[in-house]
Amino acid sequence: MTSPRSSAFVPHDLVKPIVGAPTGPLTGLTAAIKDMYAIAGERTGAGNPEWLARHEPELRTAPSVRKLLDAGATVIGKTVCDEFFFSVTGANAHYGTPVNPRAAGRLPGGSSSGSASATAAGACDLALGSDTGGSVRIPASLCGLYGLRPTLGRIDLGGAMAMAPSFDTAGYFVASPGLFAKVGRVLLDGGAVRSGVHRLLVASDAFVEADAAVVALLKQVLRRSAEILPAAIEATVAPAGLAPWRQCFRVIQGREIWELYGEWITRNQPGLGSGVRERIAFAATVTADEAVAARRIQAEARARMHGLLEPGTVLALPTAPSIAPPINLTLEELDHFRSRVMALTCIAGLSGLPQVTIPAGRVDGCPVGLSFVAWVGGDEALLDLAVALAPYCGG
């Protein structure tokens, strides 16, 4: 049986750990790195062995990885991800699906699946991932971890492979709230907009997208924590529905990933796994006109969200619509899960706003995440909120 620790790391892993600075806020802690970030002397695989084989070792280490090392963390390994980061399930046809240590027999979520799996298994203290369409938020929710998708651009993505640059962010996982805030202080660049949280919106249309048991748990957590939160105000995020937002995200994402990798994929014909293969085929069909039309919808969504979330206001919503799905779902069932996920994750993705997910509790023994979205530069407020809410959450 594959262990959670071994399943999380790529076959082309580091030969030995990279030891961080002798002093710093992360000294004595270990970090794992998603296999999309450059590490000097190592090849970057993007979840696909043919990409790995056709590329040379990196000359420089990505700035975000360097920040962790300079803060004292020791990098212990490179983690499995979905191919070209184009999934939220966590499965990889070439390297296997990392184990979800906190929901046996269920998917870990992706595309930063190995980073989440390693953190949840206790193989590392923290792990670097990335989030375009939910690739930190979803595995954090399904594996019972703290995860941050920062304000677009607030964590340096230099030396990281792109997926859809309009939405790409770095992100990270930890298992405890105190460390969550500490790692944020290391990784976040300038642009903080400081404010206390004095207004709480609850996204009614986002809660409609989630399973009843998930909604019940999250609403219970919000009620329990009412003594430290502002009075909850019901709000509709997308007046015309979340489906148009989800579709416009899908179109822009598809257009951008094809612009980045389409020529290489066409020339080399790599063996792509099921699910990723079909999404890449869709990406190849997205026209420039379709992308332009989608960007108009994105601009409307961005204006709507920025108007709702002025400094001091946060929005509560389910991180994922359900608990982790079983690993043996059919392709059709996985596509349905992914579609439900994207209705929730596109909110922060389209708007470029920061989102934190915290482990709220369990349904049927499986972790459930509660999310908060904040204003541009409100990342630190979200980290502080996660720490404050920890005593009101369970498991």
Steps between C-alpha positions, in 0.01 A plus 500: 500500500630845407579717798383862521861615526635312198201570275535877538846532344608469136731218383756764397514635855792679662793273577544677831327786685598860434583648838376851570663788682619426856277771645164640399128474577475154336823350637451137597197457273475294183339593169389309190477665158248437220674371187445825309748720687860525384765359732856554378653180367165320484260448211142622525242245391154661488348163582599354162804272451545599135523869592752402767712298256513779242617778734834577658568555870412844631775760533336700780267435790157666491480810726217352709705187571801717575295701750415182689866394505618845606244493783657177627276228355660184366356383167457124518345415166300568185134403496263343249254723314233453234637519145556859393302591816175450305279328758362526852482125571865429587531191281808449282497224237880470502602533864185382672254684722644627827327353803256717691621426854187645661235337277596143420410381153417850380666749268738757647397778262729671251695620329724548807409151618843382609566815702171459685552128551851548639383769743197303616717191552747694714782442250570875504399801704393707201474460126503733205227461240329717243142607445345590164153348522513365854820299510586599857152567632346167395774261623520700822127450551500130408809424713404709804771768472542876507559642154543845346438623150654849525402821328610465138870588487572518874723190501775502239436245221840546338654163423162327510335342198191689389158352434260790435682824588179702543423284803826337612607550860739324733361356822589274789375243750553454873322297766490760780374860517804658667739369236251601232539866592878470544554354152284774352725765650796334327345456155274802449654795320396866532152622431334424832188706569456484877157503659309319766202289396184693583253369240415137417310399187374143459483397134153351472542396136829327582345305788228377263774324299607281796359177642248538782727339761788729406275806525367390838850458643629832368197694617545342844863618508394852402240501780753372755749770404243781497649640821816603315352567154291794379129433458450286189329660199362279223630607158472383140838490334390462138156654433464313168627174649843342542475288183603785264795581727608136503476475122693821437776377733510170309532676165777739606688224679476275194615773264800587716622147567484422127695816420768383743523129423298433186794515260712272720214251546423498127865443410582236764162324544560410867288227650254698710288336766124466484321823587800722431505371142139605446549843659806567285294402193235754604767765557617455140153599374462829689507790253634850548147640467373267770782609729423868439134446585598308814729780611207742488314274745813479713518880516140510621568231761813680617315831535221326692736332745719805555187701569377247757833454675634836600767499775348360819246274327539123455283246321432153644437202272563125482847421369382187320145385427549160663736279692780328305356273230590130495807421290305263271258754349427480129627772267146635473468518879837673528397757238184569699704549818740731318212707362354543848840594638560764233171675582653578840866550417440732203381773738846584632666390177319746277533786746866448599403519867658303786323198645582297807364155580497363853418146620152550643410146603397167355206347315485119494853501642640712216639856526300804392648845433348840572622788284521875531575738212634847579590823325808563285796482739288358781707181524639578845151566634395156375798334668415674826136394459604138453693510827210661685248246368707190579342441845153495341584237242520128545740259335 
